[in-house]
Amino acid sequence: MNIARLFYLSLALCALAAGAGSVEVDGLWDFDQPAQSEARFQAAFDEAKDGVSRSEILTQLARAQGLQGRFAEGNRTLDLLQDKLTDLPPIISLRYTLERGRLLNAAGEPKKAQRWFRSAYLLAQKHNEDFYAVDAMHMLALTEQGQLAVEWNEKAIRLAETSTQTRAGDWKGSLYNNMGWTYYDQGDYRKSLDYLRRALAWQEARSKSGKQLLTARWAVGKLMRLTGEPGPGLLLQLQVEKAQRERLEPDGAVYEEIAEDLVELGRRDDARQYFAYAYRLLSQDPVLVKTERPRLERLLSLSK
């Protein structure tokens, strides 16, 4: 997966775990703060009395370590479970298998990760765990490209929309988002906008504010510009920017989109300051500095 797609999907992926596994374990997650989450998992592990709870906590401790780039450490944490899985409930094997795959994928080995995600999918089917079946399929979609990514996304959406297990439906917003960016990667902006609007509607039905909702609005605004509607797209981006200022959470990608809309509308002089805002914020991201230097150089040049 390219860095741009990782950037677009990062927030959606951070929002996925609510409702998975035990409420107590997953309630410890803050995907925006993996280090803090790790500390909470470690404390919970130290306090847990039974082996099943401790084992489930270890799967999420490994995930928190992986989100911080400590892939070897995450795998060592999972190694603590490897010889015990046959004596533990299937849910532990499911979470273990998913986290092995996520660690590999995050470490840049998506093809190796696919074996784990396929195993998790089959295991989830065997034990009638629709939530985890969708999780595995959405990860397979993220590790594939082109039509295979679309097919895995479609299968995941069908299950999330039709499952009688309530938690499986919690995936729909993220799946619509993922499908939207899959079509974006393929250059099909009309289909991308359709799915991103579905993701936004899902978010709006569940929250009046919050980072996920603002990101969903930003995404729809971006695709409106790309499908020939820079005016409505600009209005949406300005709403997002205002809300982010009020939250003291400015986002360079939002300023970038405002600037692009203004250029499309023939307001190049007005766009310069927004390109400057975008460059100032995005150039502070070491990942973008390393992987998207042409993008940053363009922002800088257009700000002058």
KETORMI-466763 format. One line per 10 residues: number of its first residue (from 0); their letters; for each residue x negated, y negated, z negated of C-alpha. Coordinates in nm, 4 decimals. Layout:
N
NUM	a	X,Y,Z | ...
END
This chain:
304
0	mniarlfyls	0.0000,0.0000,0.0000 | -0.1345,-0.3421,0.0874 | -0.2047,-0.6070,-0.1750 | 0.0740,-0.8333,-0.0502 | 0.3313,-0.5625,-0.1080 | 0.1876,-0.4879,-0.4505 | 0.2247,-0.8580,-0.5288 | 0.5854,-0.8660,-0.4164 | 0.6780,-0.5448,-0.6010 | 0.4913,-0.5969,-0.9244
10	lalcalaaga	0.7752,-0.7513,-1.1196 | 1.0289,-0.4977,-1.0046 | 0.8042,-0.2130,-1.1061 | 0.7547,-0.3707,-1.4461 | 1.1285,-0.3665,-1.5058 | 1.1922,0.0000,-1.4369 | 1.1506,0.1824,-1.7624 | 1.4475,0.0514,-1.9568 | 1.6673,0.3454,-2.0454 | 1.4140,0.6191,-1.9691
20	gsvevdglwd	1.3433,0.8943,-2.2212 | 1.4119,0.8207,-2.5841 | 1.5468,0.4770,-2.6661 | 1.2961,0.4403,-2.9475 | 0.9936,0.5049,-2.7265 | 1.0988,0.2935,-2.4299 | 1.2090,0.0096,-2.6512 | 0.8401,-0.0474,-2.7262 | 0.7665,-0.1511,-2.3664 | 0.6855,-0.4989,-2.2454
30	fdqpaqsear	0.5497,-0.4451,-1.8962 | 0.4293,-0.8030,-1.8757 | 0.2091,-0.7353,-2.1797 | 0.0599,-0.3845,-2.1438 | -0.2049,-0.4436,-2.4102 | 0.0602,-0.5350,-2.6645 | 0.2665,-0.2375,-2.5544 | -0.0334,-0.0104,-2.6015 | -0.0774,-0.1359,-2.9569 | 0.2874,-0.0637,-3.0324
40	fqaafdeakd	0.2630,0.2854,-2.8859 | -0.0483,0.3557,-3.0892 | 0.1224,0.2399,-3.4085 | 0.4303,0.4479,-3.3285 | 0.2131,0.7511,-3.2592 | 0.0402,0.7110,-3.5950 | 0.3760,0.6879,-3.7722 | 0.5596,0.9669,-3.5847 | 0.6224,1.2815,-3.7849 | 0.7154,1.5393,-3.5219
50	gvsrseiltq	0.5149,1.6737,-3.2310 | 0.7771,1.6035,-2.9655 | 0.7942,1.2339,-3.0474 | 0.4173,1.2065,-3.0624 | 0.3873,1.3805,-2.7270 | 0.6372,1.1498,-2.5562 | 0.4606,0.8474,-2.6999 | 0.1304,0.9715,-2.5568 | 0.2733,0.9699,-2.2031 | 0.3613,0.6015,-2.2365
60	laraqglqgr	0.0366,0.5191,-2.4135 | -0.1417,0.6563,-2.1070 | 0.0777,0.4437,-1.8813 | -0.0030,0.1301,-2.0791 | -0.3738,0.2083,-2.0477 | -0.3349,0.2558,-1.6734 | -0.1574,-0.0777,-1.6338 | -0.4700,-0.2360,-1.7802 | -0.6929,-0.0615,-1.5265 | -0.8292,0.1932,-1.7754
70	faegnrtldl	-0.7491,0.4931,-1.5605 | -1.0060,0.7343,-1.7039 | -0.8872,0.6594,-2.0561 | -0.5263,0.7084,-1.9509 | -0.6104,1.0492,-1.8096 | -0.7946,1.1452,-2.1269 | -0.4836,1.0536,-2.3235 | -0.2744,1.2824,-2.1039 | -0.5364,1.5571,-2.1432 | -0.4301,1.5776,-2.5075
80	lqdkltdlpp	-0.0957,1.7176,-2.3863 | -0.2120,1.9475,-2.1109 | -0.2353,2.2706,-2.3108 | 0.0846,2.2034,-2.5075 | 0.3350,2.1399,-2.2311 | 0.4776,2.4915,-2.2185 | 0.5792,2.4612,-2.5848 | 0.7408,2.1184,-2.5446 | 1.0810,2.0132,-2.4011 | 1.0959,1.9653,-2.0212
90	iislrytler	1.1276,1.5878,-2.0616 | 0.7677,1.5755,-2.1836 | 0.6423,1.7655,-1.8790 | 0.8400,1.5278,-1.6582 | 0.6902,1.2179,-1.8152 | 0.3437,1.3729,-1.8193 | 0.3639,1.4586,-1.4481 | 0.4918,1.1146,-1.3511 | 0.2170,0.9403,-1.5455 | -0.0562,1.1568,-1.3893
100	grllnaagep	0.0723,1.0411,-1.0531 | 0.1007,0.6781,-1.1548 | -0.2562,0.6735,-1.2815 | -0.3841,0.8131,-0.9530 | -0.1744,0.5732,-0.7473 | -0.2850,0.2716,-0.9500 | -0.6452,0.3848,-0.9123 | -0.6103,0.3706,-0.5327 | -0.5471,0.7388,-0.4576 | -0.1859,0.7492,-0.3357
110	kkaqrwfrsa	-0.2213,1.0757,-0.1431 | -0.3428,1.2595,-0.4524 | -0.0654,1.0943,-0.6524 | 0.2004,1.2292,-0.4163 | 0.1401,1.5877,-0.5328 | 0.2289,1.4863,-0.8875 | 0.5348,1.2889,-0.7810 | 0.6653,1.5786,-0.5726 | 0.6168,1.8111,-0.8699 | 0.8025,1.5647,-1.0928
120	yllaqkhned	1.0864,1.5439,-0.8395 | 1.1263,1.9225,-0.8280 | 1.1063,1.9483,-1.2056 | 1.3704,1.6778,-1.2465 | 1.6003,1.8584,-1.0040 | 1.5519,2.1855,-1.1890 | 1.6519,2.0308,-1.5211 | 1.9274,1.8046,-1.3807 | 1.7476,1.4859,-1.4839 | 1.8660,1.2371,-1.2231
130	fyavdamhml	1.6893,0.9392,-1.3789 | 1.3514,1.1058,-1.3400 | 1.4359,1.2419,-0.9962 | 1.4960,0.8826,-0.8834 | 1.1757,0.7725,-1.0565 | 0.9767,1.0360,-0.8671 | 1.1400,0.9486,-0.5346 | 1.0801,0.5764,-0.5805 | 0.7128,0.6487,-0.6497 | 0.6914,0.8675,-0.3404
140	alteqgqlav	0.8389,0.5809,-0.1397 | 0.5752,0.3444,-0.2779 | 0.2936,0.5803,-0.1795 | 0.4241,0.6325,0.1749 | 0.4485,0.4017,0.4740 | 0.6828,0.3524,0.7656 | 0.9772,0.5868,0.8097 | 0.8737,0.8182,0.5265 | 0.8903,0.5288,0.2815 | 1.2366,0.4395,0.4122
150	ewnekairla	1.3566,0.7999,0.3803 | 1.2412,0.8391,0.0204 | 1.3966,0.5040,-0.0688 | 1.7243,0.6070,0.0953 | 1.7321,0.9362,-0.0962 | 1.6613,0.7569,-0.4229 | 1.9354,0.5006,-0.3560 | 2.1904,0.7707,-0.2717 | 2.1230,0.9526,-0.5971 | 2.1242,0.6328,-0.8042
160	etstqtragd	2.4565,0.5273,-0.6494 | 2.6313,0.8652,-0.6771 | 2.4912,1.0227,-0.9940 | 2.7319,1.0806,-1.2796 | 2.4428,1.0186,-1.5182 | 2.4680,0.6531,-1.6156 | 2.0958,0.5938,-1.6555 | 2.0266,0.6913,-1.2935 | 2.2312,0.3907,-1.1847 | 1.9962,0.1619,-1.3760
170	wkgslynnmg	1.7510,0.2045,-1.0890 | 1.9675,0.0424,-0.8231 | 1.8367,-0.3124,-0.8516 | 1.4757,-0.2025,-0.8270 | 1.5482,0.0376,-0.5431 | 1.7259,-0.2292,-0.3384 | 1.4271,-0.4549,-0.3996 | 1.1799,-0.1873,-0.2950 | 1.3741,-0.1074,0.0209 | 1.3847,-0.4778,0.1025
180	wtyydqgdyr	1.0074,-0.5068,0.0850 | 0.9631,-0.1825,0.2783 | 1.1557,-0.3371,0.5672 | 0.9596,-0.6596,0.5177 | 0.6355,-0.4661,0.5666 | 0.7804,-0.3270,0.8885 | 0.8761,-0.6735,1.0148 | 1.2517,-0.6060,1.0036 | 1.3439,-0.9247,0.8201 | 1.7200,-0.8919,0.8705
190	ksldylrral	1.7359,-0.5553,0.6947 | 1.4903,-0.6812,0.4358 | 1.7168,-0.9757,0.3547 | 2.0208,-0.7494,0.3309 | 1.8592,-0.5283,0.0654 | 1.7043,-0.8184,-0.1224 | 2.0479,-0.9808,-0.1431 | 2.1806,-0.6556,-0.2886 | 1.8992,-0.6610,-0.5424 | 1.9825,-1.0213,-0.6316
200	awqearsksg	2.3521,-0.9419,-0.6726 | 2.2591,-0.6544,-0.9039 | 2.0434,-0.8873,-1.1140 | 2.3045,-1.1630,-1.1228 | 2.5659,-0.9195,-1.2497 | 2.3448,-0.8381,-1.5462 | 2.1687,-1.1575,-1.6484 | 2.2076,-1.5340,-1.6299 | 1.8345,-1.6001,-1.6507 | 1.5044,-1.4230,-1.6824
210	kqlltarwav	1.1970,-1.3538,-1.4762 | 1.3506,-1.0653,-1.2783 | 1.6462,-1.2785,-1.1722 | 1.4245,-1.5695,-1.0651 | 1.1978,-1.3368,-0.8693 | 1.4994,-1.1879,-0.6914 | 1.6139,-1.5378,-0.5939 | 1.2650,-1.6255,-0.4725 | 1.2630,-1.3131,-0.2564 | 1.5978,-1.3928,-0.0952
220	gklmrltgep	1.4846,-1.7497,-0.0336 | 1.1674,-1.6317,0.1357 | 1.3559,-1.3994,0.3693 | 1.6097,-1.6686,0.4482 | 1.3231,-1.8786,0.5820 | 1.1901,-1.5861,0.7838 | 1.5341,-1.5239,0.9351 | 1.5816,-1.8849,1.0430 | 1.7466,-2.0466,0.7404 | 1.4764,-2.2692,0.5860
230	gpglllqlqv	1.7304,-2.5255,0.4590 | 1.9291,-2.2874,0.2351 | 1.6035,-2.1135,0.1502 | 1.4557,-2.4408,0.0267 | 1.7567,-2.5111,-0.1953 | 1.7198,-2.1686,-0.3533 | 1.3455,-2.2121,-0.4075 | 1.3972,-2.5526,-0.5696 | 1.6448,-2.3944,-0.8104 | 1.3896,-2.1277,-0.8980
240	ekaqrerlep	1.1131,-2.3855,-0.9419 | 1.3303,-2.5946,-1.1752 | 1.4146,-2.2911,-1.3891 | 1.0491,-2.1881,-1.4059 | 0.9441,-2.5361,-1.5157 | 1.2022,-2.5223,-1.7913 | 1.0575,-2.1864,-1.8981 | 0.7017,-2.3274,-1.8736 | 0.6228,-2.0499,-1.6247 | 0.5288,-2.2156,-1.2925
250	dgavyeeiae	0.4654,-1.9735,-1.0076 | 0.2330,-2.0496,-0.7171 | 0.4297,-1.8227,-0.4844 | 0.7395,-2.0378,-0.5362 | 0.5475,-2.3582,-0.4575 | 0.4080,-2.1843,-0.1506 | 0.7580,-2.1024,-0.0263 | 0.8839,-2.4560,-0.0905 | 0.5956,-2.5859,0.1190 | 0.6644,-2.3395,0.4009
260	dlvelgrrdd	1.0319,-2.4393,0.4053 | 0.9395,-2.8074,0.4219 | 0.7086,-2.7407,0.7184 | 0.9898,-2.5541,0.8964 | 1.2144,-2.8541,0.8349 | 0.9572,-3.0960,0.9824 | 0.8595,-3.2490,0.6474 | 0.4853,-3.1839,0.6603 | 0.3889,-3.4810,0.4435 | 0.6193,-3.3604,0.1660
270	arqyfayayr	0.4817,-3.0085,0.2035 | 0.1211,-3.1049,0.1246 | 0.1698,-3.1528,-0.2470 | 0.3444,-2.8160,-0.2747 | 0.0645,-2.6425,-0.0848 | -0.1718,-2.8072,-0.3359 | 0.0345,-2.6818,-0.6317 | 0.0413,-2.3338,-0.4790 | -0.3319,-2.3277,-0.4205 | -0.4109,-2.4499,-0.7704
280	llsqdpvlvk	-0.2091,-2.1714,-0.9326 | -0.2734,-1.8828,-0.6943 | -0.6492,-1.9454,-0.6784 | -0.6617,-1.8671,-1.0506 | -0.5582,-1.5068,-0.9799 | -0.8776,-1.2982,-0.9486 | -0.6970,-1.0293,-0.7484 | -0.5816,-1.2782,-0.4863 | -0.9244,-1.4414,-0.4771 | -1.0747,-1.1029,-0.4004
290	terprlerll	-0.8156,-0.9667,-0.1588 | -0.6324,-1.2608,0.0015 | -0.8942,-1.5248,0.0602 | -0.7553,-1.6266,0.4058 | -0.4190,-1.6957,0.2435 | -0.5795,-1.9166,-0.0200 | -0.7954,-2.0969,0.2358 | -0.4862,-2.1712,0.4431 | -0.3066,-2.3150,0.1413 | -0.6059,-2.5371,0.0676
300	slsk	-0.6329,-2.6618,0.4248 | -0.2593,-2.7434,0.4437 | -0.2754,-2.9369,0.1170 | -0.5033,-3.2037,0.2700
END
